[in-house]
Amino acid sequence: MKYNQNEKLKQIDLSTMVVGVDVGSKLHYARAFDYRGVELSGIFKISNDAAGFEAFEKWKHELMKKHDKSKVIVGMEPTGHYWFNFGYSLQKKSTKVVLVNPMHVKRSKEFDDNSPTKNDRKDPKTIAMLVKDGRYLEPYMPEGVYRELRISMETRERYVKQLTVIDNKVQRWLSIYFPEFKTVFKDWTGKGAMLALKNLATPEKVLEKGIEGIAAVWKEQIKRAVGTKHAIKLVNAAEVSVGVKEGLKSAEYDLLSLLEEYEFSLKKLETTMELIEELLFQVPNIKELLDIKGIGVVTVAGFIAEVGDIGRFEHSKQKQKLAGLNLKENSSGKHKGKTTLSKRGRKRLRRLLFQAVMILVAKNPEFRQLHLYYTNRVENPLKKKQSLMAISCKLIRVFNTLLTKGLTYDGEKMIKDIQRPQQKAG
C-alpha cells in the first residue's frame, strides 16, 4: 500500500534474487531469477509442510551464495488459502513476500511461448517476471489482536449467513404446511411463536390442543405469557388452513431440526459477539469511534478487522483504495467517459462502510445533513447512491483521525470541514 511503481522497481537491483512461486494445495513450484530476468536455477518443488519450507530455505541460501545475492523477494499468486502457511513461514524469517494479481498472470503468460498453456514450470517464471517489473502488492498479514478480530468477524459472518439460510427454510416450511401461521405471528423467532412451532407445528396439532391447551403451554414456559387472544387466532387459522396434509411426520421432524440448528447458531453468534467485544477494546481509541451516534460494535470491529493496524498507512486515501472506493476514469483522446468506483479493494470493507452509512444517514444528524448537502448542492449534485459512497469515504477519514489522534468525535467540526462552493465565493 505504501509503494508506487518506481519505488517498487528501486527495491530490485543487481543484488536481488527474485523467486516466483506457483502455489498449490500440497506442492509449490519455485524458480529463481536475477533483476534482468536471467534464470538462476531450475524448478524447485516445495512440499506444503515444515520439511518443504526448510528445504526451500536451504535452496534459497545456496542460490544466493552461488550468485552473490544479498536480497531476496518471493512472489506468489494468491491461490485461495494455500499460500498462507508458506507466506507466514517466510515472513517469520524476514523474507520479503509479495503477491501478484491472478488476472495479470493469466494475461501475461503468453509472452514467452505465445500460448495460454498453464503448467507448473511456466507459471513461476510468469510470476517472477511480474515481480521483477514491480507489478506486485505487498500483502498485509495481520498479527495479534488484528488477526484475532479478522478471524472472529469471519466466524460471525458465517453464523449470520447460517441463520439467514435457516430462516428461509423455515419460511418455506410454513408456506407449505401452515401458511396461516404467519398471520398470527409476524416473526417466527419470537418466544411464543418458537414455542408454538416446537409443540404445535401443524394445524392438526393446534386443533387437537385447543385454545386452553395452547394458552397453558405458553403460560407454563414463558414468564410473560402470549395470552388467550393469540391462542384463539392460532386455532382460527388452523381451522381454515390450506397447508399440505401429507408427510406430516417427516415434515415435523424437519422443522424441529431446523429450529435446533437455529438456536445453536444463534447461541454461537452471541458467544462470538462477546469475543469480538473483548478483542475490540484491546485496540487503542476504540471508544471514540463507538461514541458516534449510529456506529456500533459490528461496524467498528469489521472496519478494524479489514484495515488492521491503522499505523501502517501513510494517508487515509490508502484506506479508501483498500476499500475499492477510489475513483477510476475511462477517457481516451476527445472521449471523456464516466468516473466510477474502482471496486478493486476488499469488498467486505466496502459493503460494511456502505451499510454503516445507510444507518448514519438515518440516525445521525450530522451525516444526514452531509447527505442532504451532497444531493442538493447547486454545483455537481450527487445521486443518492453517489452521496452514500462519498460519505463512506468521509467516514474512513473520520475513523482515521479518531484512531490515530485519539480525538473525541465532534459532529459540528465535521460539518464545518466541508468546503462549500458558495462559501468560497463569499
N, C-alpha and C positions, 0 to 999 in steps of 0.2 A: 504493500500500500504506500510505502514511503519513497519508492524509487521510480524515476521516469526512465525512458528508453536509453538515454545517453548514460545515465548513472549505472544502469544495468550492464551496459557494454563495457564500461570502465572497470567493472569488477572481474572481467575475464581478460587476462593478459597472457604473456609468454609463460608465466609460472603456474598457470591454471590448468588443471585436468578436468575436462567436462565428461561426466558419466551419464549416459542415458539408460534408463531402466524401464523395461516393459513389465508392468505388474500383472501377476496372475494370482489365483487363489492358493496354489501350492508352490509354484515356481515363478521366480522373477528372472528376467534375462537382461544382462548389462553389457554395454560396450563403452570403451573409453576413447576420447579424442582430445587433441590439443585445441588451442584457441582458433586455429585456422581450419579445423575440420579434418586434420590428418589423424587416422586411426592409430591408437597406441596399443591395442590389444584385440584379440579375437573375442567371441561372445563368451560370457561367463554366466553360469547358472547359479541362482541363489535360492535355496530352499527357504520357505517361509517359516523358519524356526530359529532357535538360538544358534544352532550349528551353522546354518546358512548365513546368518548375519555375521558370525565370527569369521567365516571363510571369506566373506566379502571384504571385511576389514583388512585381512591379511593380503588379499589380492590387490586391494586399493593401495596399501602402503608399498607393496613390492613394485607396482607400476610407477608410483610417484618417485620412488628412489631411482628406478631404472631410467626414467625420462627426465629426472631433475626437476620435478614439480613440487612446489611448496604449498599449493592451494588446490582444493577440490570442490566441485559443485555437482551435486547429484540431482538430475531432473527426472521427474516421473509424470506419467499421465494418470490422474486420479481415477482409478477403476473401482467404483463403489467404495467399499471399506477396506479392500485388500491391501492398500498401501499404508494403512495406519500403523501397524506394528513395525514395519520396516522404517517408516518415516520417524517414529518416536525413537527407535533404536539409534538412528543416525543423529537425531537431534541431541540425544543424551551424550553422544560422543563428539559434540560440537562440529558435526559435519553440516555444511550448508545444504539445505534441501529446498528445491523449488518445484513448482508444478506447471505443466503446460496444458493449454486448453485442448481437450479431446478433438474439438472441431478443427483446430489448427493442425493437429496430427493427421487427421483424415484428409485434409485438403492439400497438405504438402508432401505426403508420402509418395507422390508420383514424380517428384523432381529427379530422382536418381535413375529410375528404370521405366518411366512413362507408363506405369501400371498401378492400379489401385490395390494390388495384392497386399494382404496383411499377413505377416508371419513374425515369428519370434526373433529373427535376425534383423529384419528390416526396421521394425518399429523402434528399437532402442537407438538406432542411428538417427531416425527422423526426430525423435525427442531430443537427442543431444544437439542436433543442428539448430533446433528452435531455441534451446538454452544458449548456445554459442552466439546466436544473433540477438540475445536479450529479450526474446519473446516468451517470457515466463512470469509467473506470480510467486511471491514468497508466501507460503501457507502460514496461517496463524493456528498454532496448536495450543489451545488454552491449557493452563495448568492451575492447580489449587482450586479455590472456590469457583473460579470461572469455568473450569472443566466440570465441576460438580453441578453447577447451575445448568449448564448446557444439557447434561445427561438427564437431570431431573425434569427440565422443561420438555425434553423429548418424551420422557415417560408420561408426563401429564398429557401431552398431545395424543399419545396412544390411547390412554384411557378415555379421553374426551371423544375420540373417534369411535371407540368401542361402545360407549353409551349412546352415541347417535345411531349407530347400526342397530343396537338392541331396541331403541325407541321406534325406529322404522319398522322393525319386525313385529313388535307388539301392536303398533298401529295397524299393520296389515292383518294380524290375527283378529283383532277386534272387528275390523271391517268385514271379515269373512264370517265369524261365528257369533258376534254380538255387536252389530253396528250401532244399536241404540244406546249402548253403554256410554258413548261419547256425548250423548245429550244429557246425561245425568252428571257426569264428571268431565270437566273440561281438560283436566290434567290427570292422566292415569298414574302419575308418580306420587300423587298426594297420599297421605297415610290411609285415609278412608277408602280411596279408590284401590290402592295397592292391596289392602286387606280384603276388599271385595273380590278382587281378581284371584287372590290366593285361595279363597274359600267358596266363592260363588261365581266362577268364571263364566258359566253358561246360563242362558235363560232358564233352562230346566232346573238347575240348582237354585236359582233365585226364587222361582215359584215354589219349589219344594220347601225352602226355608221359611218363606213368608215374611211379612212386614215385621212382626215382633221378633222373629228369629234373627233377622238381619240386624235390627237395632241392638239386639242382645250381643251379637258378635262384636259390633263396634264398641259398645259400652264396656265390654269385658277387656278389650285390648288397647283402647285409646282413651287417654285421660279426658280429653275434650271430645266426647262422642259426636259423630257426624249428625245424628238425630233422625227422628222418625220421618221427617219430610223427605229426606234423601232415600230412605228405605221405601217409601210409597212410590217415589219416582222410579226407583230401580225395578220394583215389581210391575209397575205400569209399562215400563219399557220392555220388560221380559215378556209380558202378555202379548205384545204386538210385534215381537222380534221376527225379522225375516232371515236371521242367521242360519247358516248351514247346519243341518241336524245329524249328518253322518260323520263317523270317525271322531266322535267327541272325546273318547277316552284318550286316544293318542294326541288329540289337539290340546287337551288339558295338560297332559304331560309336557308337551312342547312349550306351552305358556309358562308353566311353573319353572321349567329350565331357564327360560328367558328372564324370568323375574329373579331367579337366583344369580344369574350372570350379571344382571343389572345391579343388584345390591352389592355383589362382590366388587365390581368395577367402581361403583360409587365410593365404597369404603377405601379402595386403593387410591382413588383420586384424592380423597380427603387427606389420607396419610401422606401422599406425595406433596400436596399443598403445604402441609405442616413442615415438611423437609425443606421445601423451596423458601418459605418464610424464614426459617432458621438460617439457611445459607445466605439469603439475600442481605440480611443485616450484618453480615461479615464484610460487605463491600462498603468502603467509605462514602459518606454523604448520601446514603440512600434515602434517609428520612426526608431530605429536602425535595426529592422527586415525588414522594408519596404525599407530600403536603399540597401538591397541585390538585385542585378540585377536578374530579373526573378521572384521575390517574390512580390505578390500583396495583396490587401486588403482581398480578399476571403480566400487566404491561411492562412494569419496571424489570421484573425478573426475565421476561422474554427479551427485552432490549439488552440487558447485561449478558444474557446467555449467548446472544448472536454477536454482539460487538466485542465482548471480552473486556480486557483491561483497557480502559479509556486512555491511559497514558501512552499507548503505543501509536496513537495518531497525532500528527502534527497540526491538523486542521479539521474542523467539523465537516468540510466538504468531502473529506475522505470517507467519513461515515455515511454521508449521503450517497457516495458512489458505491459503498459496500451494500447499501440497501437497493441499489439499482434505480435511485431517484435522480440521478444526474441526467441532464438533457443531451439528446443527440440531434444533429441537424442533417437533413437529407437535401443537399443542394449540389448543383453542378452547373458551371457556366452561368447562363442567364436564368436557369431554373432555380427557384428557391422553394424547397419543399417545406413540409411542416416540421416543427420542432417537437419531438416526442421524448418520452422517458426511455432510457436505455434498457431497463429491466434486466440488467446483466448481473445484478448482485444477489444477495441472499433473499430469496422470496419469502421466507418466514419472517424476516425482519420487515420487509416491505408490507406484508399483509398485517403484521402486528401494529405497525405505525398507522396504517390506514384505518384499522378498526378502532384504535385508540383515539384518533382524530374525530371519527364519527361521534364518539361519546363526548369528547371535549366540546365540539361544536354545539351539542345538545345541552350540556350541563355547565360548561364553564363560560362565564360572561365575557371574559377577555378573548377567548378563542372564537366565541360566537361573533363578537364584534369584528375580529380579524377576517372571518369568513364573509361577513356582510360587506366589508370594505373591498375584498378581492373581487367579489361577484358584482358589485355595484359601482365601482370606481369609473370615472368618466373615460380615462385613457386605458385602453387594453383591459377591459373587464374579463374576468375568467369565468369559464363554465363551472358548475358546482363541483364536478369531479376534479377539474384542474385546480380549483381552490383548495380542495382537500389534500391534494398532493403537495401543493405549495406549503400548506400548514404542516404537513408531515415533515418537510424539510426544516420548518421553523421549530418544530418540536425537538428535532435532533439537536439543533443549536441550543435550545433551552436546556435539554438534558446535559449536553456537553459542558455548558457553563456551570450548571449546578454541581455536576460531578467533579469537575476539575478544580473549581474555586471554592466549593463548599458554601455558596451563597444561598440565601433564602429566596424562594420564588416571589417575584414582585410582578403581579399582573399589569399594573399601571405602567411600569417601566417597559415591559414587553411591548405594549401598545405604542408607547412614545417612540420606541426604536424603529417603528415602521416609517419609511420615508414616503411621504405623500407628495405627488407632483404639485398639487395646488398650494401646499405649504412652502415648497421650494420657490414657487413663483412669487409668493408674497414676500 
